[in-house]
Amino acid sequence: MDPRTPRTPWQALTRGDYLRGGWPWRSAGYLASGVLVGVPVLAALLVSAAFSLLLVGIPPLLLAGVALGGLERRRLRLVDTEPAPDPHRVPAEPGLAAWLRLRVREQATWRELAYALLHGFVLWPLELLALAVALGAPLAMAAAPVQLALDGQEVRVLKGPLVTTYPVACAVALGGLLLLPALLYPLGALAGARAALTRVLLAPREAELRDRIGEVTRSRARLVAAFEAERRRIERDLHDGAQQRLVALTMTLGLARLDAPPGPLADQLARAHDEAGRALAELRELIHGIHPQVLADYGLGAALTDAADRSAVPVDTGIELPRLPPAVESAAYFVVCEALANVGKHSGATRVRLTAGHARDRLRVEVEDDGRGGAAASAGTGLTGLADRLAVLDGTLTIISPAGGPTVLRVEIPCRPHQTAPCG
């Protein structure tokens, strides 16, 4: 949205085109709809109060407040283009009982109840009075000639003096038409104040937003942990299931090949034995790529050392790490593997330096090569997805790669060790 576009009636009032825009009528519509909502709200509050006192305690009043809060946050869009988020959390368990327990503990529920009481007993009568003064009075004055024509003799406008002639009636009508735009300004100011009160009481507070962000972060971490557990399960199933069957098949084919007499059958057995061996090698590579056993058994330090030994470009290592959370170890390992693969494919480097350490509750991994430089995460090297994966853990991926090199890839992930003994 254009920052110059007003978001509320208060902002629109400072502009010279306030009367030519839609804000006066949006303000009037907001206040009028408040009156239409307020009458049934008052009736619902009285009925809920009776039920609460006589039958089942406070829940009916709470339900009335929560329902009105949701409606008012939607109605706020008439005079405030910025949505008001729902301040309530989602219950961890299904069912009405869990929902009620959570709502009773939330401050937002009691603010909504206070808003419902305020709206039902105070706000909508004030809105009705404001509409009567700002719109009813000028329109009644503007209709003076019509009223005089219908009556035929005289008409009393707004309990004032009697109007008996058409010139006086037309003068009153002209005064009403001039008064209407003047009163639209305080009407817009009142609608802006009313909307501000609604946002203060019904929109989430800063602490509630922080709690929600924290819950999202914890939920995201649980998803990552579940994903890593599923990867390890798949790796274990392949290792203990399909790989063992392929090993047995390869051994069977090898024995059959030795027992078969020379000829076409022996040649076919030899080809089948070779194919089974290649399939077994590919399966082992696949298993290693899903979740290397060294990472699960010995931790990130040993896994990085193993990755450095398998790199196409010679790697100097400086690694000293404790055991870290599995999701952190897995993310850092695959970032380093992708970085080393990119060095071998694209950089033209002759040497790589890999360092990793943990201090002040942060894992820091750095991969530096002496290649030609010019690398970027947005260049399609596969690091963009890894950066997103690190972001799930609140980690960061930084690439410094000027033209001509060197290229430095730096990974930082906040985490605490599982144990203090180094394993790198």
QUINOR-V695415 format. One record per backbone hydrogen bond with DSSP energy under -0.5 kcal/mol. NH is the residue of the N-H (numbers start at 0). CO is the residue of the C=O. If there is no record, write none. Layout:
# QUINOR-V695415
{{NH/CO} {NH/CO}}
This chain:
# QUINOR-V695415
{{4/1} {8/78} {11/7} {12/8} {13/9} {13/10} {14/11} {17/14} {20/16} {20/17} {23/17} {25/21} {26/22} {27/23} {28/24} {29/25} {30/26} {31/27} {32/28} {33/29} {34/30} {35/31} {36/32} {37/33} {38/34} {39/35} {40/36} {41/37} {42/38} {43/39} {44/40} {45/41} {46/42} {47/43} {48/44} {49/45} {50/46} {51/47} {52/48} {53/49} {54/50} {55/50} {56/51} {58/55} {60/57} {61/57} {62/58} {63/59} {64/60} {65/61} {66/62} {67/63} {68/64} {69/65} {70/66} {71/67} {72/68} {73/69} {74/70} {75/71} {76/73} {77/74} {78/75} {79/75} {80/6} {82/80} {84/82} {98/94} {99/95} {100/96} {101/97} {102/98} {103/99} {104/100} {105/101} {105/102} {109/105} {110/106} {111/107} {112/108} {113/109} {114/110} {115/111} {116/112} {117/113} {118/114} {119/115} {120/116} {121/117} {122/117} {123/118} {125/121} {126/122} {127/123} {128/124} {129/125} {130/126} {131/127} {132/128} {133/129} {134/130} {135/130} {136/131} {138/134} {139/135} {140/136} {141/137} {142/138} {143/140} {146/142} {147/143} {148/144} {149/145} {150/146} {151/147} {154/162} {156/154} {156/160} {157/155} {159/156} {162/154} {163/161} {168/164} {169/165} {170/166} {171/167} {172/168} {173/169} {174/170} {175/171} {176/172} {177/173} {178/174} {179/175} {180/176} {181/177} {182/178} {183/179} {184/180} {184/181} {185/181} {186/182} {187/183} {188/184} {189/185} {190/186} {191/187} {192/188} {193/189} {194/190} {195/191} {196/192} {197/193} {198/194} {199/195} {200/196} {201/197} {202/198} {208/204} {209/205} {210/206} {211/207} {212/208} {213/209} {214/210} {215/211} {216/212} {217/213} {218/214} {219/215} {220/216} {221/217} {222/218} {223/219} {224/220} {225/221} {226/222} {227/223} {228/224} {229/225} {230/226} {231/227} {232/228} {233/229} {234/230} {235/231} {236/232} {237/233} {238/234} {239/235} {240/236} {241/236} {242/237} {244/240} {245/241} {246/242} {247/243} {248/244} {249/245} {250/246} {251/247} {252/248} {253/249} {254/250} {255/251} {256/252} {257/253} {258/254} {259/255} {265/260} {266/262} {267/263} {268/264} {269/265} {270/266} {271/267} {272/268} {273/269} {274/270} {275/271} {276/272} {277/273} {278/274} {279/275} {280/276} {281/277} {282/278} {283/279} {284/280} {285/281} {286/282} {287/283} {288/284} {289/285} {290/286} {291/287} {294/291} {295/291} {296/292} {297/293} {298/293} {298/294} {302/298} {303/299} {304/300} {305/301} {306/302} {307/303} {308/304} {309/305} {310/307} {315/351} {317/353} {319/355} {327/324} {328/324} {329/325} {330/326} {331/327} {332/328} {333/329} {334/330} {335/331} {336/332} {337/333} {338/334} {339/335} {340/336} {341/337} {342/338} {343/339} {344/340} {345/341} {346/341} {346/342} {347/342} {348/342} {351/313} {352/367} {353/315} {353/351} {354/352} {354/365} {355/317} {356/363} {357/319} {358/361} {361/358} {362/412} {363/356} {364/410} {365/354} {366/408} {367/352} {368/406} {369/350} {371/346} {373/400} {378/375} {379/376} {383/376} {385/381} {386/382} {387/383} {388/384} {389/385} {390/386} {391/387} {392/388} {392/389} {393/390} {394/389} {395/411} {397/409} {399/407} {400/398} {401/405} {403/371} {404/371} {404/401} {405/368} {406/368} {407/399} {408/366} {409/397} {409/407} {410/364} {411/395} {412/362} {414/360} {417/322} {418/322} {422/320}}
